[in-house]
Amino acid sequence: MSKRAIILAGGKGTRLKPYTISLPKPLVPIVDKPIIEIIIQQLVKNGFDHITLTTNHMSEIIKAFCGDGSKWNTRIDYSQEEMPLSTMGPLKLIQNLPENFLVMNGDVLTDLNYSDFYDHHLSNKSLFTISSFEREHISNYGVLEVGEDNTLKNFMEKPTHKFEVSMGVYMVNKEILSFIPDNIMYGFDHLMFDLLEAKRDVNVKMHSSYWLDIGRPDDYEQAEHDYYEIIKKTL
């Protein structure tokens, strides 16, 4: 069965400066490979034979590097944004989308099995499936629990809070295109609010192994550290 993936590669990578001053974010190298090449190789290994890159910022450099995908034995084509459309808006520009397809940010490093995630979405007949990850946030402060009489009731020294967050990897049924307006910025957040308001079910599948969103220099340095031990084994 043919599998289609959309990689969102149009962002400016502002948070990742100085690495993105002269390169688009998807081409920033993790050790010896650009992020986009790692993602493409993982997708191809998981059976994706048609990949579309949505591009905007420094698009010609991305196109020059990725070409038509033949060097990875897949088909790559492009959807060019004339204005920034956020994460979901670019989907309205892409022609001939299949009934179900994968959408992901172009700065995600993970050992997620994309084929299993694809099959999970199909088997559940989902409208939209989010791959999630549990993050921990450790407070920098001692937290006071204060009663109505302004006396201390409890104290927690730098407590840890756990959150389930989106990995920036989604399986999508093309029915959601009816929610996306034309030619305006429309993000994942907008779509989630609209689906909740419409009382449409959104499926969430937690991934418990490895995930990094390469958004900041600290994340980038962590990715370089993890490359040989984790990421290279998925290629």
N, C-alpha and C positions, 0 to 999 in steps of 0.2 A: 504494500500500500504506500502510495506517495505521501510524504509528509512535508508540510510547508512551515517555515519559520520566518518571523519578522523580527529583525534586530533594530532597535531604536538607536541610531548612531548620529543624531543631529545636534546633540548638545554641545555647549562651549567648554564644559569642564572647568568652570570658573573656580570651584572649590579645590581643584587639584593643581592650581598654579604653585610653583613655576613650571611644572612638567608639561603643562598644556599651552605654554606661550607660543611655541613654534610647531606643535603637533596637535591634531585633533585628539580628544580623549581616547577614542577607541584604538588609536595607534601608539599610545604610550606603552613601551615594552615592559613586560614582567620577565626579568632576567633576559631570555633570548627570544621571546615572542611578543608581538603586540597583543593587547587584550583581545582585540577582535579576531585574531587568528586562533587564539586559544578557544574562544567560543565557537567559531566555525568548525574547527577540528572536532570538538566535542559533539556538536550537532550532527556532523557527518557520521561520526562513529555510532550515533544513536539513530541513524537511518533517515535523516532529513536530506532530501535530494533537491529542494528548491528553497533558497534563502533570499529574502528581500531585505536590503538595508535602506532604512529611511534616513536621508542625509540632509544637511543644511550647512552647518559651519565647517569650513575647509573640506567641502565635499569632494573636490577634485583629487585631493591627496588620498582620501579613502578609496575612491574609485580606482585610482592608479595602482594602489597596493592590492586591492582585492580582485580587480578585474572581473572576469566572468565566472570565477569559481573553479575553473578547470584544473588549477593546480592542486585543488583539494578534492577533485572528483565529485563536484556538486555544481548546481546551477545557481549563480548569483545575479540578481538584477537590483535595480535601484528605484526608489521613489523620492524625488527631490521636493523638499518643502521650499516654497517661495517666502514663507514667513514662519516663525516658530509656532508650532502647533501643540507643544507639550507631548505627553506620552500616548494618549489615545487618539487625538486629533489626526495624526498622520495616517491612521488606518483608512480614513475615508478617501484618501488619494490613490489607494492601491487597487488595481483592477484584478478581476478574476480570482478573488480570494475563495478558497475552498470552504466547505461547511464548517470545518474546525481547523484551527491553526494555532501555533505557539507564538507568543509575543514576549520579547524580553529586552531589558535594557542592555546597552552595549558596554557596560562597565561592571558586569557581574562575574565574579569568580566563585565557582561552586563545583562540588562533585556530584551534583544532582544527576540522576539517571533520567534524561529528558524523554526517552522512549517510554519508560514506565509512567512518567507523569502524563504523557500524551494518552496512553492507554487508560489510565485512571479517569481522566476527563471523559473519554468516550464511553467507558463502561457505566459511568454515572449519568450519562446523557445531560451533562451540565451545560448551563448557559455560559458560565465564566468560572474558572478555577484558578485560585491563587496558591502559589507555592510559598509557604511561610517558614519562618525560622524564629526560635526563641532567643531573645537578647536579654542580657542582664545590665541593669544600670545601678551602679553603686553610688549612693549619695556622698557628697563631699562633706556633709555636715552631720552633726548629731541632731536627731529629730525629736522635738518635744511634742508630747500629746498633753494639751492643756484643757482643763475642765472649765465649766461655765463660771466657776468661782475664781478663775485665774490661778489655780494651783496645779502643780505638775501631777499628772495621772500616770504617765508612762514616759519612758525615754528609750530611744533606739540609737545606738552609736553607728553612724554611717550604714544605714540599712540597704539591703539589696532588693531591687524590684525587678520582676521578670515581665517581659512584654512579648507577645507574639506579633511579629512584623512581616510585612510583605517583602519578599526577596527580589521583587522586580522581574519575576518570571510568571507568565500567565498562559493558560490555555483558554481559547476564546471560540465561542460559536458565533458565526457571522451575524446572527440575529441582533447582537449588541450594536451593530452599525447603525441601527435605527435610532439609537439614543445619542449618537455622536453628531453634533452640528457641523456644517460645512465651513471651512476656512476661518475658524477661530480657535484660540487656544483652549484645549479641552483635555484635562489630565485624568489620571487614574482616580484621583480623589473625586473629581466631578462625576465620573461614571459610577463610582461606588455609592455616592449620595443619591444619584438618580435611580440606581437599581434598588436601593433600600426603600426609597420613596414609592417606587412602583411595586414593592413587595415581591421582587424577583429574587429567587435563591441564588446565592453566590457560594460556591464550594471552596473550602480551604483544606489544603493537604500540607501537613507540617513535614519539613525536612530536618533531620536531626544530626546531620553529619558535618558538613563544611559549607560556609557561605561568607563571602566578603563583598560589600558594595564599595568599589574603588572610588570613593568620593573625596577623600582627603589625603594629604601626604602621609599621615599615620597609617591609614588603610593600605596605601601603596607599599609602604615599607614592610608591613605585615605580609602582604601578598608575595613580595620578593623572598621573604624568609620561608614561606610555606610552599614555594613553587615546586621544588624537587620532591619534597616529602608527600605532597598531596596532589597538586594540580597536574604535574607532568604524567602521573600515573593514569589520568583520565583521557589522555590524548591517543 
